[in-house]
Amino acid sequence: MIASLANGTSRIKNFSTSADCAETLSCLQQLGVEIERQNSDLLIHGAGPEGLRVPSEPLDCGNSGTTMRLLAGILAGQNFSATLTGDESLCSRPMQRIIEPLVMMGANVSSDDGRAPLVIRGRKPLKTLSYELLVASAQVKSCILFAGLSANGRTQVTEDEITRDHTERLLQLFGVPIVAGSGDREGSRVVAIDGPASFETHDVSIPGDISSAAYFFAAAALLADSSLEIRDVGINPTRVLFLKQMRSLGFDVTIADERTECNEPTGTVRVHGLHSRPSSDYESLLTLRSSLIPQLIDELPLLAVVGSQIEGGIEIRDAAELRVKESDRIAATVQGLRAMGAEVEEFEDGLRVGGPAQLHGARIDARGDHRLAMTFTVAGFIAEGETAIEDAECVAVSFPEFFDLLGSVVER
């Protein structure tokens, strides 16, 4: 998206094969951006901040909330109207969290009771905005920053809980000044951008996605005597909390070869499975809540599976956001773990899993949710008997190669 707003050509290396990313490319092409694919590389011929065109039909974001929310910020600053839509799951997810700030900035946004399809009638320039996030969300923050590119003056976002900062890092890489620092309240962070902004072109090498790699890390940690090394993984400080939690639980997880490429920390992660259950820093139930949740949001179902194997188990709270992802991930995780023999208590904002538990194979409904399909595949490796994942093809949303790659590195 950022390269599309630059004047000139940028090469994006190691681009994902996921359906979500393909939907993003399709939307950008409908907006007049010329894109060439060369194996795992992309050439983005940027249209410039004034060069996007009116799409001839609604922009289909598929299952990708990131695509819809970030594109909404860009479209809010265009002098034309466009419609953003998606599949049934995406059209059930809450969008009022981006509608409100975009309307405050002067865009006209209509919706189906706060859900997609979204009809965005943009304007340029937009009004500046100082906004405090109501929900800890990097997608909402990024939406507002993208809209701020088309405002005259400073647009500022304050977050009380630190969220992913990939957008800020990439904007800086493409020459857009970003101001970031501590907020007035303890633990808060402020990110600001001055518009209207111009972009430089830049080649980008994308590190491996740590959320996708997490399933491999967990499988290696939970299978005795395993050894796994994944190179060139993104180890952004806002994304490595999963690894830190695994380490604190007593698993053998190390990071090496740390370096910065394209303004993103990158490194090699090594995981070794143990002969016996790990002895952790926790003497009883591990509780994850509050400020930890935004940095673990994608890995929480996986951590619930890991928690079923540790002394005392795990409790996850303040995670109601999981109920409005691609599926209700709290309910689905509870249902799946119970089917596999774990003792699980469900809360409105999370769950508690007892441990250690001997899981047994079961038939799991992934509910069309890629992260649930991958999570319960890992659970299946440590369970006694056969586990069947229904609707397993949904992994294509983020990781089409998941099963083939996992099969190539795991031996039973």
C-alpha positions in Angstrom: 0.0 0.0 0.0 2.8 2.4 0.9 4.8 1.7 -2.2 1.6 2.3 -4.3 1.4 5.9 -3.0 5.0 6.6 -4.0 6.1 8.1 -7.3 8.2 5.4 -9.0 8.9 1.7 -8.7 9.6 -0.3 -5.6 10.7 -3.9 -5.4 9.1 -6.0 -2.6 11.1 -9.2 -2.0 9.7 -12.3 -0.2 6.1 -11.3 -0.7 3.6 -13.6 0.9 1.5 -16.1 -1.1 -1.4 -15.7 1.3 -5.0 -15.1 0.1 -5.1 -11.9 2.3 -2.1 -10.4 0.5 -3.5 -11.4 -2.9 -6.7 -9.6 -2.1 -4.7 -6.5 -1.2 -2.9 -6.6 -4.6 -6.2 -7.0 -6.4 -7.7 -4.0 -4.6 -4.7 -1.9 -5.4 -4.8 -2.9 -9.1 -8.4 -1.9 -9.3 -7.3 1.5 -7.9 -5.0 1.9 -10.9 -1.7 0.7 -9.4 0.5 -1.3 -11.8 1.9 -4.4 -10.2 4.2 -7.1 -11.6 4.9 -10.4 -9.9 8.3 -12.1 -10.4 8.3 -15.3 -8.4 8.3 -14.2 -4.8 9.1 -10.6 -5.7 6.8 -7.7 -6.6 7.4 -4.6 -8.7 5.1 -1.9 -7.5 4.8 1.0 -10.0 3.5 3.6 -7.6 0.6 5.8 -8.7 1.7 8.6 -6.3 -0.5 10.2 -3.7 -2.7 11.8 -6.4 -2.7 9.0 -8.8 -5.3 6.5 -7.5 -8.3 6.2 -9.7 -12.0 5.4 -9.1 -12.6 1.6 -9.1 -15.2 0.3 -11.5 -16.6 -2.1 -8.9 -16.5 -2.7 -5.1 -13.1 -3.6 -3.7 -13.3 -7.1 -2.4 -11.0 -7.6 0.6 -11.9 -11.3 1.0 -11.2 -12.3 4.6 -8.6 -9.6 5.3 -9.5 -7.1 8.0 -6.1 -5.5 7.6 -6.8 -4.8 3.9 -10.1 -3.3 4.6 -9.1 -1.1 7.6 -5.9 0.2 6.1 -7.3 0.8 2.6 -10.2 2.7 4.3 -7.7 5.2 5.6 -6.1 5.7 2.2 -9.5 6.0 0.5 -10.7 8.6 3.0 -8.2 11.0 1.6 -9.2 10.6 -2.1 -11.5 12.8 -4.0 -13.8 10.0 -5.1 -16.1 7.3 -3.7 -15.3 3.6 -3.3 -16.9 0.6 -1.7 -15.0 -1.9 0.5 -16.5 -5.3 0.9 -15.4 -8.9 1.8 -16.6 -12.4 2.6 -19.2 -13.3 5.1 -16.8 -13.4 8.0 -15.2 -10.0 7.2 -18.6 -8.4 6.8 -19.5 -9.5 10.3 -16.5 -7.8 11.9 -16.7 -4.4 13.7 -15.7 -1.4 11.6 -17.1 1.4 13.7 -13.7 1.6 15.3 -12.3 3.1 12.0 -15.5 4.7 10.8 -15.6 7.1 13.8 -12.1 8.7 13.4 -12.4 8.8 9.6 -15.7 10.7 9.9 -14.1 13.1 12.4 -11.4 13.8 9.8 -14.1 14.8 7.2 -14.7 11.6 5.2 -18.2 10.4 4.6 -18.5 6.7 5.5 -21.7 4.7 5.4 -21.9 1.1 6.6 -24.3 -1.7 7.5 -24.7 -0.9 11.2 -21.0 -0.5 11.7 -20.0 -3.4 9.5 -19.0 -3.8 5.8 -19.7 -3.1 3.1 -18.3 0.4 3.6 -19.0 3.1 1.2 -16.3 5.8 1.6 -16.7 9.2 0.0 -13.3 10.7 0.5 -12.1 14.3 0.6 -8.8 16.1 0.3 -7.5 17.6 2.4 -8.8 15.8 5.4 -9.0 17.5 8.8 -6.2 16.8 11.3 -7.1 14.6 14.3 -5.7 13.8 17.7 -7.3 10.5 18.6 -7.1 8.1 21.5 -7.6 4.5 20.6 -10.6 3.0 22.2 -9.4 -0.5 21.2 -5.8 -1.6 21.2 -5.4 -2.2 17.5 -2.5 -1.6 15.1 -5.1 -1.8 12.2 -7.0 1.2 13.6 -3.8 3.1 14.3 -2.6 2.5 10.8 -5.9 3.5 9.3 -5.7 6.9 11.0 -2.1 7.4 10.1 -2.8 6.6 6.4 -5.7 9.1 6.5 -3.3 11.6 8.1 -1.2 11.5 4.9 -3.9 13.5 3.2 -4.5 16.0 6.0 -3.0 19.5 6.3 -1.1 19.3 9.5 -0.4 16.8 12.3 -2.5 13.8 12.9 -1.8 12.0 16.2 -2.8 8.7 17.7 -2.4 7.8 21.4 -2.5 4.2 22.5 -2.5 3.0 26.1 -1.3 -0.4 25.2 1.6 -0.8 22.8 0.5 -2.3 19.4 2.5 -3.5 16.4 4.5 -0.7 14.7 5.2 -2.1 11.2 3.3 0.8 9.6 5.3 3.5 11.3 8.6 1.7 10.4 7.6 1.3 6.8 6.5 4.9 6.4 9.8 6.0 7.8 11.6 3.7 5.3 9.7 5.4 2.5 10.7 8.9 3.7 7.6 9.9 5.6 8.6 11.6 8.9 7.0 9.9 11.9 7.1 11.3 15.4 6.7 8.7 18.2 7.2 8.8 21.9 5.7 8.4 25.3 2.3 9.8 26.1 1.1 11.7 29.1 -0.2 8.6 30.9 2.2 6.0 32.2 2.7 3.3 29.6 1.0 5.2 26.8 2.5 5.9 23.4 1.9 8.7 20.9 2.5 8.4 17.1 2.1 11.4 14.9 2.4 12.1 11.2 2.5 15.5 9.3 0.5 15.7 6.1 0.3 16.1 3.3 3.2 13.6 2.9 5.3 12.7 -0.1 7.0 9.3 -0.5 10.3 8.0 -1.8 10.5 4.7 -3.6 12.3 2.0 -1.7 13.1 -1.7 -2.2 11.9 -3.8 0.7 12.9 -7.3 1.8 10.1 -8.7 4.0 11.3 -10.9 7.0 9.5 -14.1 7.8 6.2 -13.6 9.6 6.7 -14.6 13.3 3.0 -15.3 13.8 3.1 -17.9 11.0 6.4 -19.3 12.4 4.9 -19.6 15.9 3.1 -22.8 15.0 6.4 -24.4 14.1 8.1 -23.1 17.2 5.4 -24.5 19.4 5.4 -27.9 17.7 9.2 -28.1 18.1 9.0 -27.1 21.7 6.3 -29.6 22.6 7.8 -32.6 20.7 10.6 -34.2 22.7 14.1 -34.1 21.3 13.0 -31.8 18.4 15.3 -29.3 16.9 14.2 -26.4 14.6 16.0 -23.3 13.2 14.2 -20.7 11.2 16.3 -17.9 9.7 15.4 -14.4 8.6 12.4 -14.2 10.9 11.0 -10.8 11.9 11.8 -10.1 15.6 10.2 -6.7 15.9 9.9 -5.9 19.7 6.1 -5.7 19.4 6.0 -9.2 18.0 8.4 -11.4 20.1 6.4 -11.6 23.3 5.3 -15.2 22.2 8.9 -16.3 22.2 9.5 -14.6 25.6 6.5 -16.4 27.0 7.7 -19.7 25.7 11.1 -19.1 27.2 9.7 -18.1 30.6 7.7 -21.3 30.6 11.0 -23.2 30.5 11.2 -24.1 26.8 14.5 -23.9 25.0 14.1 -20.9 22.7 17.0 -18.6 21.5 17.4 -15.8 19.1 20.6 -15.3 17.2 22.1 -13.3 14.3 20.0 -10.2 15.2 20.2 -7.4 12.7 18.1 -4.6 11.1 16.9 -4.8 7.5 14.6 -2.3 5.9 14.0 -0.8 9.3 12.7 -4.1 10.8 14.7 -6.2 13.3 15.4 -9.7 11.8 17.1 -12.8 13.2 17.4 -16.5 13.5 15.2 -18.4 16.0 16.2 -21.8 17.3 13.9 -24.1 19.4 14.8 -27.4 20.9 12.3 -29.9 22.3 12.9 -31.2 25.9 13.1 -34.7 27.2 10.6 -33.9 29.9 8.1 -31.2 30.7 9.8 -27.9 31.3 10.2 -26.3 34.7 9.1 -22.7 34.3 9.4 -19.5 36.3 5.8 -20.0 37.2 4.9 -22.1 40.2 1.2 -22.3 39.4 -1.3 -21.0 36.8 0.2 -18.6 34.2 -2.1 -15.6 33.6 -1.9 -13.5 30.5 -3.9 -10.3 30.6 -4.0 -6.5 30.1 -1.1 -4.9 28.2 0.3 -8.3 27.1 -2.8 -9.2 25.1 -2.4 -6.8 22.0 1.1 -8.2 21.4 -0.1 -11.8 21.6 -3.5 -11.5 20.0 -2.7 -13.9 17.0 -0.9 -16.4 19.2 -3.4 -16.7 22.1 -5.2 -19.8 20.9 -1.8 -21.5 20.3 -0.7 -20.4 23.8 -3.8 -22.1 25.2 -2.7 -25.4 23.6 0.8 -24.9 25.0 -0.7 -24.1 28.4 -2.5 -27.4 28.4 1.0 -29.0 28.6 2.5 -27.0 31.5 2.1 -27.4 35.2 -0.7 -25.3 36.5 -2.1 -24.5 33.0 -2.8 -21.1 31.6 -5.4 -18.4 32.0 -6.1 -15.7 29.3 -8.1 -12.7 30.2 -8.9 -9.2 28.8 -9.0 -10.8 25.3 -12.6 -10.2 24.3 -11.2 -9.0 20.9 -10.7 -12.7 20.1 -14.5 -13.0 19.8 -14.6 -10.7 16.7 -11.8 -12.1 14.7 -12.3 -14.4 11.7 -14.4 -16.5 14.1 -15.1 -16.4 17.8 -11.7 -17.7 18.7 -12.5 -18.0 22.5 -15.5 -20.3 21.9 -13.7 -22.3 19.2 -10.6 -22.8 21.3 -12.6 -23.9 24.3 -14.7 -26.3 22.2 -11.6 -27.8 20.5 -9.6 -28.3 23.7 -12.5 -29.8 25.5 -13.0 -32.2 22.5 -9.3 -33.2 23.0 -9.8 -34.0 26.7 -8.5 -30.8 28.3 -10.3 -29.1 31.2 -11.3 -25.6 30.1 -13.3 -22.8 31.6 -14.7 -20.2 29.3 -15.0 -16.5 30.2 -16.5 -13.6 28.3 -13.0 -12.2 27.8 -10.9 -15.4 27.8 -10.4 -18.9 29.1 -8.6 -21.0 31.6 -7.0 -24.3 30.6 -5.8 -26.9 33.2 -2.5 -28.6 32.8 -0.7 -30.7 32.2 -3.3 -32.7 30.2 -2.9 -35.7 28.0 -4.8 -34.7 24.8 -6.4 -37.2 22.6 -7.3 -37.0 18.9 -10.6 -35.5 17.9 -12.5 -34.0 15.0 -12.0 -30.2 15.1 -14.1 -27.6 13.4 -11.7 -24.8 12.3 -14.8 -22.6 11.6 -13.1 -21.2 8.5 -10.4 -19.6 10.7 -6.8 -20.1 9.5 -5.3 -19.6 12.9 -7.5 -22.2 14.5 -6.7 -24.7 11.8 -3.0 -24.3 12.4 -3.4 -24.2 16.2 -5.2 -27.5 16.4 -2.8 -29.1 13.9 -0.1 -28.5 16.5 -2.4 -29.9 19.2 -2.8 -33.0 17.0 0.9 -33.6 17.0 1.0 -34.0 20.8 -2.3 -35.8 21.1 -2.8 -39.6 21.3 -4.7 -40.9 18.3 -5.8 -39.2 15.1 -6.9 -35.6 14.9 -9.0 -34.4 11.9 -9.2 -30.7 11.1 -12.4 -29.8 9.2 -12.2 -26.9 6.7 -8.4 -27.1 6.9 -8.0 -25.4 3.5 -8.7 -22.1 5.2 -5.0 -21.9 6.1 -4.6 -20.4 2.6 -5.8 -17.1 4.1 -2.4 -16.5 5.6 -0.2 -19.6 4.9 -1.0 -21.8 1.9 2.2 -23.8 2.3 1.5 -24.6 6.0 0.7 -28.3 5.8 3.3 -29.2 3.1 6.0 -27.3 5.0 5.0 -28.8 8.4 5.0 -32.2 6.9 8.5 -31.7 5.5 10.0 -30.9 9.0 8.0 -33.0 11.4 8.5 -36.7 11.9 6.4 -38.9 14.2 
